[in-house]
Amino acid sequence: MSMLKISDGDYDSYGTKLKSHTISVDGNSLTLKLTTEDTDIIYKISEDTREPDISQIERFISSELCEAYAGKKPFTVSEYLQRMYIYIGDIDLGECRQFTASKVL
């Protein structure tokens, strides 16, 4: 079973079951749709100076999702949307990357 863990800039967090996802690339940005038992969560992630290659971003996110589906670890998103970025991966372990992003839904 795959788990999704989301925390916000106020350090509130919750976990839920991740049912499926889609990733679509459009130019220098991608849309990540995470489907849970209750809702869809959609992020628009863009290239920036820290992460300048959208294909590398896609590969990293896909790898993190594969590990979540394999039950190795939850797919973790830490939101800092007031600053227009998110982290994907485990911040506490230093196994994460920061992306310019906005939450669509």
FENTA-V132298 format. One record per backbone hydrogen bond with DSSP energy under -1.0 kcal/mol. NH is the residue of the N-H (numbers start at 1). CO is the residue of the C=O. Records with the same first field share a line. If there is no record, write none. Layout:
# FENTA-V132298
NH: CO + CO
This chain:
# FENTA-V132298
4: 16
5: 75
6: 14
7: 77
8: 12
11: 8
14: 6
16: 4
18: 2
19: 35
20: 35
22: 33
24: 31
26: 29
29: 26
30: 45
31: 24
32: 43
33: 22
34: 41
35: 20
36: 39
41: 34
43: 32
44: 102
45: 30
46: 100
47: 28
48: 51
57: 53
58: 54
59: 55
60: 56
61: 57
62: 58
63: 59
64: 60
65: 61
66: 62
67: 63
68: 64
69: 65
70: 66
71: 68
72: 67
75: 3
77: 5
78: 87
79: 7
80: 85
83: 80
85: 80
86: 99
87: 78
88: 97
89: 76
90: 95
94: 91
95: 90
97: 88
99: 86
101: 84
102: 44
104: 42
105: 42
